[in-house]
Amino acid sequence: MNMAKDLILTPSEETTLSSRGYRLLNKLGEGSYACVYLSELIGPNEEKDKNNKSLACKIIDVSKAPKDFVKKFLPRELDILVRVNHPHIIHIHSIFQRKSKYFIFMRNAENGDLLEFVLKKGPISEAQSRVWLRQIALAVQYLHDMDIAHRDLKCENALITSNYNLKLADFGFSRFVIDANGRKIASTTYCGSLSYAAPEVLRGMPYHPKIADVWSLGVILYIMINKAMPFDDTNVKRLHEQQMNRRWKFRSKVIDSLSEQVKVLVTHLLEPDITKRWRVEQIVNSEWLAMDSRLIHLSPAEESALAQAQVERRTHLNSISKRQPSEKKLTQIEDVKVLKANIQENVNKFGSTTTVVKSD
Ligand SMILES: Nc1ncnc2c1ncn2[C@@H]1O[C@H](COP(=O)(O)OP(=O)(O)OP(=O)(O)O)[C@@H](O)[C@H]1O
């Protein structure tokens, strides 16, 4: 069997995975409590995967993770992963749990993450940044419409496919932001990476997580066009002061070539006053995005995903108001819990999405 050398799977886990038609290959990356492996479909599944996309498998071993992660963050991540379905969010193929391990099979992003890309290729042209910011902003708009905040938006969580489309990933800090009565829940947990955190998050007071997500989008856009961070984050106090005093500037190397519209957009996203900071809809409808006429209208897949967000939002609200366990989608087969089965129709629906760069 072609198992990854550095992977510690028991023989019965190997058998379980292969009986479900998956094989793990080499390691792709590592997070705090997870390892991600390239994987492939074997047997009858292989033929079913008409799109012939390679997969990545994130393995989380809860026996090695802290209680807070196991009890709070992981259940939220899984609950959200089984619900989301958007052309610019990494497609989840299936999720299994066996004993202490969770296996999340998802679309592999062959071209790594946005940070690696910028570091390797330098500042990204405005035309390409526009396409990518739009893709990630539409993914965030979809989440926000479902009343989900991502809370860890950063270049490392924007993955690039073989066709150079961006897919949002890593829902480890994401959460629903309304309670059973439909009231907004303010976040108190400090989440995400310092460099992308909004000033209100750094202050440690309750904050509106959707509005904080928009700040992080501003940092991502800044990084794309400058190949630099907007603020010095080596000292939290200084970072906060710089954010509050709007002490950032475009790099001299790029400033003269940038459009006024992109400057306006970054300024409205890196706005310390949350009452003035733009919302994600304003990014989607911004003059900067409209400079490329192909980007003005939603594709059919983008449009239907956005409509579905409203349906999912109501379903979630109903389920929490009736206090049904959110794991109602969970089914038990043998000793393996299947949290999300391989949903081929979604691959078909979104696998051929026409995005503005190339379809994938
Ligand atoms: N679908 C994918 N395709 C390709 N590589 C991936 C994919 N998903 C994750 N990776 C790689 O694995 C790494 C870790 O994945 P992920 O960020 O989901 O784990 P995590 O434990 O939640 O990370 P963190 O501790 O940063 O929150 C990523 O940085 C990326 O390099």
PDBQT file of the ligand as one rigid body, heavy atoms in Angstrom, charges set to zero:
ROOT
HETATM    1  N1  LIG A 401      -6.975  21.618   0.467  1.00  0.00    +0.000 N 
HETATM    2  C1  LIG A 401      -5.666  21.770   0.599  1.00  0.00    +0.000 A 
HETATM    3  N2  LIG A 401      -4.855  21.648  -0.451  1.00  0.00    +0.000 NA
HETATM    4  C2  LIG A 401      -3.516  21.807  -0.322  1.00  0.00    +0.000 A 
HETATM    5  N3  LIG A 401      -2.900  22.082   0.834  1.00  0.00    +0.000 NA
HETATM    6  C3  LIG A 401      -3.659  22.203   1.925  1.00  0.00    +0.000 A 
HETATM    7  C4  LIG A 401      -5.083  22.067   1.875  1.00  0.00    +0.000 A 
HETATM    8  N4  LIG A 401      -5.579  22.268   3.120  1.00  0.00    +0.000 NA
HETATM    9  C5  LIG A 401      -4.525  22.504   3.900  1.00  0.00    +0.000 A 
HETATM   10  N5  LIG A 401      -3.368  22.474   3.209  1.00  0.00    +0.000 N 
HETATM   11  C6  LIG A 401      -2.016  22.687   3.740  1.00  0.00    +0.000 C 
HETATM   12  O1  LIG A 401      -1.964  22.237   5.096  1.00  0.00    +0.000 OA
HETATM   13  C7  LIG A 401      -1.671  23.329   5.983  1.00  0.00    +0.000 C 
HETATM   14  C8  LIG A 401      -2.440  23.164   7.291  1.00  0.00    +0.000 C 
HETATM   15  O2  LIG A 401      -3.840  23.142   7.029  1.00  0.00    +0.000 OA
HETATM   16  P1  LIG A 401      -4.888  23.964   7.910  1.00  0.00    +0.000 P 
HETATM   17  O3  LIG A 401      -4.539  25.419   7.843  1.00  0.00    +0.000 OA
HETATM   18  O4  LIG A 401      -6.270  23.596   7.505  1.00  0.00    +0.000 OA
HETATM   19  O5  LIG A 401      -4.565  23.355   9.346  1.00  0.00    +0.000 OA
HETATM   20  P2  LIG A 401      -4.775  24.027  10.742  1.00  0.00    +0.000 P 
HETATM   21  O6  LIG A 401      -4.335  23.057  11.797  1.00  0.00    +0.000 OA
HETATM   22  O7  LIG A 401      -6.177  24.498  10.863  1.00  0.00    +0.000 OA
HETATM   23  O8  LIG A 401      -3.764  25.250  10.631  1.00  0.00    +0.000 OA
HETATM   24  P3  LIG A 401      -3.558  26.487  11.619  1.00  0.00    +0.000 P 
HETATM   25  O9  LIG A 401      -2.857  25.951  12.808  1.00  0.00    +0.000 OA
HETATM   26  O10 LIG A 401      -2.691  27.430  10.791  1.00  0.00    +0.000 OA
HETATM   27  O11 LIG A 401      -4.912  27.057  11.898  1.00  0.00    +0.000 OA
HETATM   28  C9  LIG A 401      -2.033  24.580   5.183  1.00  0.00    +0.000 C 
HETATM   29  O12 LIG A 401      -1.274  25.691   5.585  1.00  0.00    +0.000 OA
HETATM   30  C10 LIG A 401      -1.697  24.174   3.746  1.00  0.00    +0.000 C 
HETATM   31  O13 LIG A 401      -0.305  24.304   3.502  1.00  0.00    +0.000 OA
ENDROOT
TORSDOF 0
